[in-house]
Structures are given as C-alpha cells and as structure tokens.
Amino acid sequence: MSGMTHAVDATDRLDHATITRIVERLIPFNRHLGLRVCGLAEGAATIELPYRDELIGNPLLPSLHGGAIAMLLDATGGAAVWTRVSRDDLISTIDLRVDFLRPARPEPLVARGRVVRLGNRVGVVELRASHAGEEERPIAAGTGVYSIRRGVGGAQLEGWRAAVARPAE
C-alpha cells in the first residue's frame, strides 16, 4: 500500500480468525449489536451490521440511526488497520468523519474499509457503508484515523494478549 512507513512482517500480525474474534466477540458493544466480519484482506475489512428495530433513528421514514452507521464504519476501519499492524500494537480511534449520503433502510448494512495510509503512529482508512449488493449507492462515506501504539509492553499488553488468546465465547 502506498504511504507505508512502518513494515510489519505478515507472520507478526494477528491472523484473520483472531481479528474476527476481536471484532465479533471481544468488544462488548460490537457483540451486543451482532457485528459480523464478512471478509478481511491485507489493509481491508468488510463488516455487516444486522438489522434490529432498536437501530431505527427516524421512525417516520423509517431509517437507521446515524450513530449506528458511524459505529459500523469505525469498527470496520479498526479491523482494516489490525490487518496491517503487529500483534504487539494497540490501536484506537483518533478521528472519524462520516458523510451521510442517503437514509439507510431498516435492513442490514455492510461497511467496507481500505487502509490508504499507514505510518508509524497513525493509520488512515477510507470507509463506505451500503445495503448488501448496493455498493455503488453508499449510505455513508467517511474516513477513520487510528492511533497505533507500537510494541506496547507491560500489563496493558499482557491483558490484551490474554483476552485475545481466550477461545470464543
């Protein structure tokens, strides 16, 4: 990928099954909403948010709440960055910009994220959300910026490693 300034050997990265477990099971909010990883590749992620009545933001249309859409984009961006960093790195969201382009119908949404820049401390991801099979008609578009804490040591990383190593619940 262009803009890469910090090389990470593929054998030092989290495998896709572990990233999927993190996204779907380890993060309580994602688990609560039922996020489902549909695909991972180097620098890319696709995640689905299943429809639930509680996600409606405008009952008159009806349409999904913008916060649910933004959460889906954020989780997708984080997963895309995880595919490019070391297992010893921690990531967190610095900034998330979302442009809402059209109302989201009361049905599942799919988000796609692609890393466009990965530096030593920051990763930038291009994001899109759409209804399944309608990628050419995005519901929302955005950019996620993620902090990368390289080679974190100590108790924080040990707790993270222990959580990641646990079998799926």
C-alpha positions in Angstrom: 0.0 0.0 0.0 1.2 3.5 -0.7 2.4 5.6 2.2 3.6 2.8 4.3 6.5 3.8 6.5 6.5 1.0 9.0 6.9 -2.5 7.7 5.4 -5.3 9.7 6.2 -8.9 8.7 3.0 -10.9 7.9 4.0 -13.6 10.4 4.0 -10.9 13.2 0.4 -9.9 12.5 -2.8 -11.1 14.1 -4.4 -13.8 11.9 -7.8 -13.1 10.4 -9.5 -15.6 12.7 -8.2 -13.6 15.7 -9.2 -10.2 14.3 -12.7 -11.7 13.6 -12.9 -12.9 17.2 -11.9 -9.4 18.5 -14.5 -7.7 16.4 -17.3 -10.1 16.9 -16.8 -11.4 20.5 -14.1 -9.5 22.4 -15.5 -6.0 22.1 -18.8 -6.0 24.1 -20.5 -3.2 22.1 -19.9 -5.0 18.8 -21.1 -8.3 20.3 -24.2 -6.6 21.6 -25.1 -5.3 18.1 -24.2 -8.6 16.4 -21.4 -7.3 14.1 -20.3 -9.9 11.6 -17.0 -9.9 9.8 -17.7 -10.8 6.2 -14.1 -10.5 4.9 -10.6 -9.5 5.8 -7.6 -8.9 3.5 -4.4 -7.0 3.9 -5.4 -3.5 4.6 -9.1 -4.1 4.1 -12.2 -5.2 6.0 -15.9 -5.8 5.3 -18.3 -6.0 8.3 -22.1 -6.3 8.5 -24.4 -4.7 11.0 -27.6 -6.9 11.2 -30.9 -5.0 11.3 -32.7 -4.6 14.7 -35.7 -2.4 15.4 -33.7 -0.7 18.1 -31.4 0.8 15.4 -34.1 3.0 13.9 -33.3 6.7 14.3 -36.2 8.1 12.3 -39.4 6.1 12.7 -41.2 8.2 10.2 -39.2 7.1 7.2 -38.1 4.6 8.8 -34.3 4.8 8.7 -31.3 3.7 10.7 -29.7 5.9 13.3 -26.6 7.8 12.2 -24.8 6.7 15.3 -25.3 3.0 14.4 -23.9 3.7 10.9 -20.9 5.6 12.3 -20.2 2.8 14.8 -20.2 0.3 11.9 -17.7 2.4 9.9 -15.5 2.9 13.0 -15.3 -0.9 13.7 -14.6 -1.6 10.1 -11.8 0.9 10.0 -10.2 -0.5 13.1 -10.4 -4.0 11.7 -8.7 -2.9 8.4 -5.8 -1.3 10.4 -5.5 -4.5 12.5 -4.7 -6.4 9.3 -1.6 -4.3 8.8 -0.1 -3.9 12.3 1.9 -6.2 14.7 0.2 -8.4 17.3 2.1 -6.2 19.9 0.5 -3.0 18.6 -2.7 -1.4 20.1 -5.0 0.8 18.0 -7.6 3.4 19.0 -9.7 5.9 17.1 -8.4 9.4 16.8 -10.9 10.8 14.4 -13.9 9.6 12.4 -15.6 11.7 9.7 -18.9 10.5 8.3 -20.9 12.0 5.5 -24.4 10.6 5.5 -25.5 10.4 1.8 -29.0 8.9 2.0 -31.3 7.3 4.5 -30.5 3.7 5.5 -33.5 1.4 5.1 -34.4 -0.9 8.0 -32.2 -3.8 6.8 -28.7 -5.0 7.3 -25.8 -2.6 6.4 -22.4 -3.6 5.1 -19.3 -1.4 5.6 -16.0 -1.7 3.7 -12.8 -0.1 4.8 -9.5 0.2 3.0 -6.2 1.5 4.5 -5.0 4.4 2.4 -2.1 5.4 4.7 -0.2 3.5 7.4 2.6 5.3 9.2 4.5 4.6 12.4 1.8 6.1 14.7 -1.3 6.7 12.6 -3.4 4.7 10.1 -6.0 6.3 7.8 -8.9 4.3 6.4 -11.3 5.1 3.6 -14.8 3.9 4.6 -18.1 3.2 2.9 -21.5 1.8 4.1 -24.2 0.5 1.9 -27.0 -2.1 1.8 -26.0 -5.5 0.6 -25.5 -5.7 -3.1 -25.7 -1.9 -3.5 -22.1 -0.8 -3.1 -22.5 1.7 -5.9 -25.1 3.5 -3.8 -23.4 4.2 -0.5 -25.5 5.2 2.5 -22.5 6.9 4.1 -18.9 7.6 3.3 -16.1 8.6 5.6 -12.5 8.5 6.8 -11.2 6.9 10.0 -8.0 7.9 11.6 -6.5 5.5 14.1 -3.7 5.8 16.6 -1.2 3.0 16.5 0.8 2.3 19.7 3.7 0.2 18.5 5.1 -2.6 20.6 3.2 -1.8 23.8 4.6 -3.6 26.7 3.7 -4.2 30.3 0.4 -5.1 32.0 -1.8 -3.5 29.4 -0.5 -5.6 26.6 -0.4 -8.8 28.7 -4.1 -8.3 29.5 -4.8 -7.7 25.8 -2.9 -10.9 24.8 -4.8 -12.9 27.4 -8.1 -11.7 26.2 -7.3 -12.3 22.5 -5.9 -15.8 23.3 -9.2 -16.9 25.0 -11.5 -19.1 22.9 -14.6 -17.6 21.5 -17.5 -17.3 24.0 
